[in-house]
Amino acid sequence: MDFEDAAARHWLELAALDRARRAAGRWSDEREREAFQLARAAALYLAHSLPPLGRMLHEKWRLPSPVPRAGAYSNDELDELPFGLFYQPSVMIAQMHLASAAVRLPVALQRAIEVHEGAATPFGNLWGSPPKRPTARMDWRRPSISGLFSKVKTLDHCSTRPLGSTDEERLQLSITIVMVVRDDFGHGEEGDDEPGTYMGDRRGVLDTLHTCRIVEAQQFLIAWAIEQLS
């Protein structure tokens, strides 16, 4: 898969969508406008992650232990340290870009689902209200998402097999991957109303994922969002 080509295509499609809405004078719904802005931000973050990743795009998300280097620091010991002294600074920045995209995409999809009737159908039971509180606000259901962890762990490199055999499966695996990245960076998980064993179960998922699968999942969700908003 040509990730850079897909990133450029998504950016142009989003720009065309923005022009069309401006020509019409407004968005049909404020939630739709928010979905667009979040999807565009995610597309921008993702695009900027690709050049610095280089060959690491097709390696595991968890960075290998670096070879010791004189005068280098492994993390953020001091804010005043020059960036050049960190191990693999470009890859760390690229991961931050992908994490930022992961923060925005679930909300972008949520807003699109709220506006477009039936849009949530392919996500199955990953979206909805908690069974014990059917009148509660609908959201991504982490207990159901955790049921796909075993499949995500077997995905391996992006060239080994497709991300799911159907569009529905690809959507479900994609939102699972993105939610795991999002929650690994501490965005939104603590407030979940029905976490079950999700928090414990998800911790080993990122250890198995290649970065290319995270990019692939994010691009699939961005494409879905563009389709819903067009």
N, C-alpha and C positions, 0 to 999 in steps of 0.2 A: 504494500500500500504506500502511495506517495503522500506522506503526511503534509509536506510543504505545499503541494498542489492543492490538497483539500483545504488547507488553511487559507490559501489565497482565494479559492472559490467561495468559501463561506463568507469571507470578508466582503467580496464583491456582491454576493447575494444579499447580505445584510445592508450594504450601502444602497442597493437598488430598492430594497424594502423600505428603508428610511425615506428615500426620495419619493416613493409612491405615497407614503402616508403624509408627507409634507405637502405634496400636491393636492391630496384630498382635504387637507386642512386640519386633520386631527386623527388620533387613534380612536377606534370604536369603543375602547374601554381602557381605563387607567391601568388595569392589571395587564393588559396586552402591551401597553407602552413599557411597563416595568419589565415584562418578560423579554421584550426586545433589547432593552438597555443591558440587562444582565447577560443575555446571550451574546451580545456584541462585546461586552467586557471579557467574557470567558474566551471568546474567539481571539481577542487581542492578546490576552495573557498566554494562551496556548501557542499562538504564532511566535511570540517572542521567546518561548521556551525552546523551540526547535534548534536554532543555530548554536547556542551554547552547549546543548546536549551532545552534539556530535555522535561519536560511536557509542556513547553511553545510552543513547535512545533505545538500543536493543539489548541492554544489560538489565539486571535486576534493579528494582526501585531502591532497595536498601543499598547504599553505597558500600563497596568493600572497604576494609580497613586500609587506610593509606600507608604507604611506605614512609617511615620517619624521615623528616627533612629538617635540617638544622634551621632553627629560628622560626619554624612554622607552628601554628596553633590549630587544633582540631575543631574548635567550636568558637564560642563567643565570650572568651574569658574577660576581655576588656573592650568597651565600645570604642576606645581610642585607637585600637590596633589598625594598621593599614590593611585594606582588603587583600592585597597581594600576598600577605603572609598566611592566608588560610589555605587548607588543603582543598583542591578542586572547587574554587569559588564559583566558577561559571556554572558547574553542574548543580551546586546548591541553589544558586539563583534561579536556574531553570526549574528546579523542583518547587521553589516558592511560587513561581508563575503558575505551574500546574495545580498547586494547592489552592491558589487564588481563584483559578477557573472552577475548581471543584466546589468552592464555597458558593459560587454564584449559580451554577447550573441547576442544582435541585430546586432552587427557588424560582428560576426562570421557567422550568418545566411546570412547577406548581401553579404559577400564575397563568400559564397557557392552558393548563387543564381546567382551571377554574372558569375560564372564559369560553372554552370550546367544548360543548357537550359531546360526550363520548370519547374525548381525547385520551382519557385514562385507561380505556379498555385494554390496550395491549400490555399494560403494566400489571394486569391481573390483581392479585391480592397484595402487591407491593405498595399500592396506594389505597387509602380509605380511612375509615374511622376504626378505632379499637372495637373488637367484637363485643366487649362488655359495656361499651358506651357508644352505641350506634349513632347517637345524635351529636357526638363530639366533632370538632373540626377535622376535616379530612387532611391527611398528611402522608408522607412516606412512612411506611410501617416497618421499622427496623426488625421486629421479630420475624416477619415474613422474608425480609431481605436476607437475614442470616441463613435462611434455608438454601440460598444459592452459593454460600461460601465454598462448599465442597466442589462445585463446578468451576468456580473462579480459580481455585487452587490448582486445577488441572490444565489451565489454559496454555501455560508455557509461552514461548516466543510467538510473535504475531505471524511468523511465516509457517508455523507448524500446522495450524488449522484455523478455520474461520471463527470469528467471535459469534458463535451460535449458528444454528442451521436455518432459522427463520428470522424475519424482522422483529417479531414479538420476543423471541428469545434474546436477540441482540440488544433490544431495548432494556430488557430485564437484567441482563448481565452487565450492561453499561451503567445503569443507575446504581447497581450494587457496587461496582468498582469505584464509581465516583463518590458514593456515600462513605465508603471505607477510607478513601483518601481524605475526604472532608473531615470525618470524625477523628482520624489519626492526628490531625492538626488542631483538634479541640474545638470545632465549630458546630455547636448546636446539639451535641449528643446528650449532655447532662440534663437538658430540659425535656427529653423524650418522656412521654407519659406512659409508655409500656415497653421498657427496654428489654425485659426478659434476660436472656443470657447473651444478648448481642454484644455488649461491651467486652465481655471476656472472649467470646468466640471470634471477634473480628481482629484481635491483636496479631494473630499469626498470618492473616490473609496477605498483608502487604509484603511479608517476607517471601512469598511465592511469586509475586507479580513482577513482570518485566515492565519497564517504563513505556515501551511501545504499546502495551495493552491499555495503559491508562490514557495515553494520547488517543488511541483508537476509540475507546469508550467515550471520551469527551467529544470527539469529532462526530460520532454517531448521534449523540444527544443534541449537539448544536444543529446538525442537519435536520433532526426531527423537529426542533423548536422552530427553525426557519420555515419548514413545511406547514406547521400549524399556524404560523403568523402570516403566511403569504395569502 
